Amino acid sequence: MLPNRCSIKQGGRQCPNPPEFIISITSDDGGEYMLGVTCSRHRRDVREEVQRLQDGGKVARGTIGFTSVKSVGTDCIRADPDELVQIDGQGGWERAPDGQR
């Protein structure tokens, strides 16, 4: 399960946008580490902060990756159409119409 909001806090307030990307680092030794999730609005800020943390030795060195979040429904994980969020690519979001994913 992923958080339902972007992981970024600015000025003490949680970003209200839904996550659009999983943030991870693929280290030089081949391991991959998930750091959090972000919306497209904060993607650049996250990249800059992770690079700063890498330079300071607080986060593993490696390639920073942003993987698009996709809604999935399986026999084990059921997606309720009323809970899905449609991302319009303009930084806004809205509930997906019934039956659409």
C-alpha positions as CSV (number, residue, x, y, z in Angstrom):
1,M,0.0,0.0,0.0
2,L,1.1,3.5,-0.8
3,P,0.2,6.8,1.0
4,N,-2.8,8.5,-0.6
5,R,-0.9,11.8,-0.7
6,C,2.4,13.2,-1.8
7,S,5.1,12.6,0.8
8,I,6.2,16.3,0.8
9,K,5.6,18.8,3.6
10,Q,6.2,22.5,3.0
11,G,5.8,25.1,5.7
12,G,4.6,22.3,8.0
13,R,1.7,21.4,5.7
14,Q,1.2,18.1,3.9
15,C,0.9,18.3,0.2
16,P,-2.8,17.5,-0.7
17,N,-1.9,16.1,-4.1
18,P,-2.2,12.3,-4.8
19,P,1.1,10.5,-5.5
20,E,2.1,10.2,-9.1
21,F,5.6,8.8,-8.7
22,I,7.4,6.3,-6.5
23,I,10.8,7.8,-5.5
24,S,13.6,5.2,-5.3
25,I,17.4,5.0,-5.5
26,T,19.2,2.2,-7.4
27,S,22.5,2.1,-5.6
28,D,25.9,1.4,-7.2
29,D,25.8,-2.2,-5.6
30,G,22.5,-3.0,-7.4
31,G,20.1,-2.6,-4.5
32,E,17.0,-0.5,-5.0
33,Y,15.5,1.5,-2.1
34,M,12.1,3.2,-2.0
35,L,12.2,6.6,-0.4
36,G,8.6,7.8,-0.7
37,V,6.0,9.1,-3.2
38,T,5.6,12.5,-4.8
39,C,3.3,14.4,-7.1
40,S,4.6,15.9,-10.4
41,R,4.6,19.4,-8.8
42,H,7.2,18.4,-6.3
43,R,9.3,16.0,-8.5
44,R,12.1,18.5,-9.1
45,D,12.2,19.6,-5.4
46,V,12.5,15.9,-4.4
47,R,15.3,15.2,-6.8
48,E,17.3,18.2,-5.5
49,E,16.8,17.2,-1.9
50,V,17.8,13.6,-2.5
51,Q,20.9,14.7,-4.3
52,R,21.7,17.0,-1.4
53,L,21.2,14.1,1.1
54,Q,23.4,11.9,-1.1
55,D,26.2,14.5,-1.1
56,G,26.0,14.7,2.7
57,G,26.2,10.9,3.0
58,K,22.7,10.6,4.6
59,V,21.2,8.6,1.7
60,A,22.8,5.8,-0.4
61,R,24.6,7.0,-3.6
62,G,23.1,5.8,-6.8
63,T,20.6,6.7,-9.5
64,I,17.4,8.5,-8.4
65,G,14.3,7.0,-10.1
66,F,10.7,8.1,-10.5
67,T,8.3,5.4,-11.4
68,S,4.8,6.3,-12.4
69,V,2.1,5.1,-10.0
70,K,-0.5,2.8,-11.6
71,S,-3.8,1.7,-10.1
72,V,-4.0,-2.1,-10.0
73,G,-6.9,-4.5,-9.1
74,T,-6.4,-8.2,-8.7
75,D,-8.1,-11.1,-6.9
76,C,-6.1,-10.2,-3.8
77,I,-6.1,-6.4,-4.2
78,R,-9.4,-5.0,-5.3
79,A,-9.7,-1.4,-6.5
80,D,-12.9,0.3,-5.6
81,P,-13.9,2.7,-8.5
82,D,-15.3,5.2,-5.9
83,E,-11.8,5.5,-4.3
84,L,-9.8,5.9,-7.5
85,V,-8.2,9.3,-8.3
86,Q,-7.8,10.4,-11.9
87,I,-4.8,12.6,-12.5
88,D,-5.2,15.1,-15.3
89,G,-1.6,15.9,-15.9
90,Q,-2.1,19.6,-14.9
91,G,-1.3,19.1,-11.3
92,G,-5.0,18.7,-10.5
93,W,-7.0,15.7,-9.6
94,E,-10.6,14.5,-9.5
95,R,-12.5,11.3,-8.7
96,A,-12.5,8.9,-11.6
97,P,-16.0,8.4,-13.2
98,D,-17.6,5.0,-12.1
99,G,-15.9,2.0,-13.8
100,Q,-12.9,3.9,-15.2
101,R,-9.4,3.3,-13.9
